[in-house]
Amino acid sequence: MTIGELIRLLSDGGYHSGEQLGERLGVTRTAVWKQLKKLEALGIPLEAVKGRGYRLTSPMELIDGPAIIAALSRESRRHLVRLFVEETLPSSNLFMRDRFLHGAGHAEVCLAESQTAGRGRRGRQWMSPWGRSLLFSIGWRFQGGASVLEGLSLAVGVVIAEVLEKHGLDVALKWPNDVLLVTGQGHGKLAGILLELSGDAEGPCEVVIGIGLNVVLPEALRAELDQAASAVADQAPGVSRNQLAAELIEGLLGLLNGFEEAGFGPWREAWNRRNAYAGRDVDIVQGGLSYVATVDRVDEAGNLLVACNGEVQRLVGGEISVRGRP
């Protein structure tokens, strides 16, 4: 019995006794009780009524691989080699990197309901509630070496923004790999992008693109985070996670299929239009150095141009942090 199997039974709106759940799942009532305690520990809203049983206080939409594939266009289904759906992984990026080590990985996608060791940029942990986010990675093999990947993380951000805007969200992009929700209070982080590269810098190389997108974000988790965070449901409640997953995979397959030839150029203007800090002063943190600069735009390679003391500087990613000022 898995958490997902239990959630599917409890999501139908009816009450189920421990005995009924055990019979349906082929386990003892004690095993059911232990899994119910796990649901509570994961923050999944559970209602228990004496004499009636258990149910979820609100239904949860679990990731449905066949539904996602069915929602893809014929062209995308032709490009997609394999789709994995996992309940819990240490990291979907790690899963895809392992696929490459075994000779697979290209045009494969892995989605997970939860991650125990999901990472954001600069090694930070990516925190997300069980079954409330989109946590996925896509692998792609490029023949031209690392140089053809310039600006790829920014183009991925544009794809995510375009999908979310179709659902009515007001989205901005923060260099180099954050997707923000524009709110009355400013910006809240909506999604993060993590690219991991392996292979030959001058020849064939493999990239894993990891994306964490907050779909529903409980207030208790927001309070634990060290930065303002937002979720799709803040502006578009009721949007299907499976629909979002299909639309994102569709957009990413289209991006990756032509990126080696076209590069970042076709995506540059779209990114600059959504630049969260265009014309604003920000704090630039690079190693032990911190200074204030005014954000301009990104160039043809995806580098961020900023003005400081009358001079234009080009920021080239790496261990550089750009932080909005109050």
C-alpha positions in Angstrom: 0.0 0.0 0.0 1.3 3.4 -0.9 0.3 6.9 0.2 -1.1 7.5 -3.3 -3.3 4.4 -3.2 -4.7 5.5 0.1 -5.3 9.1 -1.1 -7.2 7.8 -4.2 -9.6 6.0 -2.0 -10.1 8.9 0.4 -10.6 11.5 -2.3 -14.0 10.4 -3.5 -15.8 12.5 -1.0 -17.2 9.6 1.0 -16.2 8.2 4.4 -14.3 4.9 4.7 -13.7 2.9 7.8 -10.3 1.5 8.6 -11.7 -2.0 8.0 -13.0 -1.0 4.5 -9.7 0.6 3.6 -7.8 -2.4 4.7 -10.0 -4.7 2.6 -9.7 -2.5 -0.5 -5.9 -2.2 -0.1 -5.2 -5.8 1.0 -3.6 -4.8 4.3 -4.5 -4.8 8.0 -6.3 -2.0 9.9 -3.1 -1.4 11.8 -1.2 -0.8 8.5 -4.0 1.6 7.4 -3.8 3.5 10.7 -0.1 3.9 10.3 -0.5 5.3 6.8 -3.2 7.7 8.0 -0.8 9.0 10.5 1.7 9.6 7.7 -0.9 11.6 5.8 -1.4 13.8 8.9 2.3 14.2 9.3 2.6 15.3 5.6 0.0 18.0 6.2 -2.7 16.3 4.1 -6.1 17.5 5.5 -7.8 14.4 6.9 -11.2 14.3 8.5 -12.2 11.5 11.0 -15.7 11.0 12.2 -16.5 8.3 14.8 -18.7 5.6 13.4 -18.3 6.8 9.8 -14.6 6.6 9.1 -12.1 8.8 7.3 -12.0 11.1 4.2 -9.9 13.9 2.9 -11.4 17.3 3.7 -10.7 18.4 0.1 -10.0 16.1 -2.9 -6.4 15.8 -4.2 -5.5 15.4 -7.8 -2.7 12.9 -8.2 -0.4 12.9 -11.2 -1.8 10.8 -13.9 0.7 9.7 -16.5 -1.7 8.4 -19.2 -3.9 11.6 -18.9 -0.8 13.8 -19.4 0.3 11.8 -22.5 -3.2 11.9 -23.9 -3.2 15.7 -23.6 -0.1 16.1 -25.6 -0.1 16.9 -29.3 0.8 14.2 -31.8 4.1 16.1 -32.4 5.0 16.1 -28.7 4.1 12.5 -28.3 6.4 11.7 -31.2 9.3 13.5 -29.4 8.7 12.2 -25.9 10.6 9.0 -25.4 9.3 8.0 -21.9 7.3 9.5 -19.0 8.0 8.4 -15.5 5.6 9.1 -12.6 6.9 8.4 -9.1 5.4 8.9 -5.7 8.5 9.8 -3.8 12.1 10.4 -5.0 15.2 11.9 -3.4 15.3 14.2 -6.5 13.8 14.0 -10.0 17.0 15.5 -11.4 19.0 12.7 -9.8 16.6 10.2 -11.3 17.2 11.6 -14.7 20.9 11.9 -14.3 20.9 8.2 -13.4 19.0 7.5 -16.6 21.7 9.1 -18.6 24.3 7.0 -16.8 22.5 3.9 -18.1 22.4 5.1 -21.7 18.9 6.6 -21.7 17.5 9.9 -20.5 17.1 11.8 -23.8 13.6 13.2 -24.2 12.5 11.5 -21.0 10.5 13.2 -18.3 10.1 12.3 -14.6 7.4 13.6 -12.4 7.2 13.1 -8.6 4.6 13.7 -6.0 7.3 14.5 -3.5 11.0 14.8 -3.1 13.1 14.1 0.0 16.2 15.9 -1.2 15.0 18.3 -3.9 17.5 21.1 -4.5 17.2 24.6 -5.7 20.0 26.9 -7.0 23.2 27.1 -4.9 22.4 23.9 -3.1 19.3 25.2 -1.3 16.6 22.7 -0.4 13.4 23.0 -2.5 10.5 22.6 0.0 7.1 21.5 -1.3 4.1 19.7 0.2 3.2 16.2 -0.8 1.0 16.1 -4.0 0.6 19.9 -4.2 3.3 20.9 -6.6 4.7 20.0 -9.9 8.2 18.5 -9.4 9.7 17.2 -12.6 12.8 16.9 -14.7 13.3 16.5 -18.4 16.5 15.2 -20.0 18.0 16.2 -23.4 21.2 15.4 -25.3 22.9 18.1 -27.3 25.6 17.5 -29.8 27.3 20.9 -29.9 28.7 21.2 -26.4 28.0 23.4 -23.5 28.2 26.6 -25.5 24.9 25.9 -27.3 23.2 25.9 -24.0 23.7 29.7 -23.3 20.4 31.2 -22.1 18.6 27.8 -21.9 17.4 28.3 -18.3 16.0 31.7 -19.3 14.1 30.2 -22.2 12.7 27.6 -19.9 11.4 30.4 -17.7 9.7 31.9 -20.7 8.0 28.6 -21.5 6.7 28.3 -17.9 5.5 32.0 -17.9 3.6 31.5 -21.2 1.8 28.4 -19.9 0.8 30.1 -16.6 -0.3 33.3 -18.3 -2.8 31.3 -20.3 -4.5 30.5 -17.0 -4.7 34.2 -16.0 -1.6 34.4 -13.8 0.5 37.7 -13.7 4.0 36.4 -14.1 7.5 38.0 -14.0 10.9 36.4 -14.5 13.9 36.9 -12.2 17.4 36.3 -13.6 18.6 33.7 -14.0 16.1 31.0 -13.1 13.1 32.1 -11.0 9.5 32.5 -12.0 7.6 35.0 -9.9 4.0 35.8 -9.3 3.2 39.5 -9.4 0.9 40.4 -6.4 -0.3 43.5 -4.7 2.5 43.0 -2.2 5.2 42.6 -4.8 6.6 39.3 -6.0 6.4 35.8 -4.6 8.5 32.9 -5.9 6.3 30.6 -8.0 8.8 28.3 -9.6 12.5 27.5 -9.7 14.6 26.0 -12.5 17.8 24.0 -12.0 20.0 22.9 -14.9 22.6 20.2 -14.5 25.1 19.5 -17.3 27.3 16.6 -17.9 29.4 15.4 -20.8 31.9 17.1 -23.1 32.2 20.9 -23.0 33.0 20.9 -26.8 31.0 17.9 -28.0 28.0 15.8 -27.0 26.6 16.8 -23.6 23.5 16.0 -21.6 21.4 18.4 -19.6 18.8 17.7 -17.0 16.3 20.5 -16.5 14.6 20.4 -13.1 11.5 22.4 -12.4 9.6 23.0 -9.1 6.3 24.8 -9.4 4.1 25.6 -6.5 0.5 24.8 -7.4 -1.0 24.9 -3.9 1.0 26.2 -1.0 -0.3 25.8 2.6 0.1 28.8 4.8 2.0 26.7 7.4 4.7 26.0 4.8 4.9 29.6 3.6 5.7 30.6 7.2 8.7 28.3 7.2 10.2 29.7 4.0 12.9 32.4 4.1 11.5 34.3 1.1 8.1 35.3 -0.2 6.5 32.4 -2.0 3.4 32.1 -4.2 1.3 29.3 -5.8 -0.7 28.9 -9.0 -3.9 28.6 -6.8 -3.3 32.1 -5.5 -4.6 33.5 -8.8 -6.0 30.5 -10.6 -7.6 28.1 -8.1 -8.8 24.9 -9.5 -6.3 24.6 -12.3 -5.5 20.9 -12.9 -1.9 19.8 -12.1 -2.1 17.2 -14.9 -3.2 19.9 -17.4 -0.3 22.1 -16.3 2.1 19.2 -16.5 1.0 18.4 -20.1 1.2 22.0 -21.2 4.6 22.5 -19.7 6.0 19.3 -21.2 4.5 20.3 -24.6 6.2 23.7 -24.4 9.5 22.3 -23.2 9.7 19.6 -25.9 9.1 22.3 -28.5 11.8 24.5 -27.0 14.4 21.8 -26.7 13.8 20.3 -30.1 14.9 23.6 -31.8 17.2 25.2 -29.2 20.5 23.8 -30.4 19.9 25.4 -33.9 18.2 28.6 -32.9 19.7 29.4 -29.5 18.4 31.9 -27.0 17.8 34.6 -29.6 14.2 33.9 -30.3 13.4 33.9 -26.6 15.4 37.0 -25.6 12.7 39.6 -26.2 10.0 37.5 -24.4 12.3 37.2 -21.4 13.1 41.0 -21.3 9.4 41.8 -21.4 8.9 39.9 -18.2 12.0 41.1 -16.5 10.9 41.5 -12.9 13.5 44.1 -12.0 14.0 46.1 -15.3 15.0 49.6 -14.4 15.1 48.9 -10.7 18.0 49.0 -8.2 19.0 45.6 -6.9 21.6 44.1 -4.6 24.2 42.0 -6.5 25.9 39.4 -4.3 29.0 37.7 -5.7 31.0 35.7 -3.2 31.9 38.1 -0.4 31.2 41.1 -2.5 27.9 43.0 -2.5 26.9 46.1 -4.4 23.9 48.0 -5.7 23.2 48.1 -9.5 20.4 49.0 -11.8 19.0 46.2 -13.9 18.8 46.7 -17.6 18.1 43.6 -19.8 19.6 40.3 -20.8 21.8 40.0 -23.9 21.8 37.5 -26.7 23.6 34.9 -24.5 21.3 35.3 -21.5 23.8 37.4 -19.5 22.2 40.1 -17.3 23.3 43.7 -18.1 23.4 46.1 -15.1 24.6 49.6 -14.6 26.8 50.5 -11.7 28.7 53.8 -11.2 28.0 54.8 -14.7 29.4 51.6 -16.2 27.5 48.7 -17.8 28.5 45.3 -16.4 27.6 41.9 -17.7 26.7 39.2 -15.2 27.3 35.7 -16.4 25.4 33.5 -13.9 27.3 31.1 -11.7 27.3 32.0 -8.0 25.7 35.4 -8.4 22.6 36.4 -6.6 20.3 39.3 -7.6 18.1 40.5 -4.8 15.3 43.0 -5.1 15.5 46.1 -2.9 12.6 47.4 -0.8 
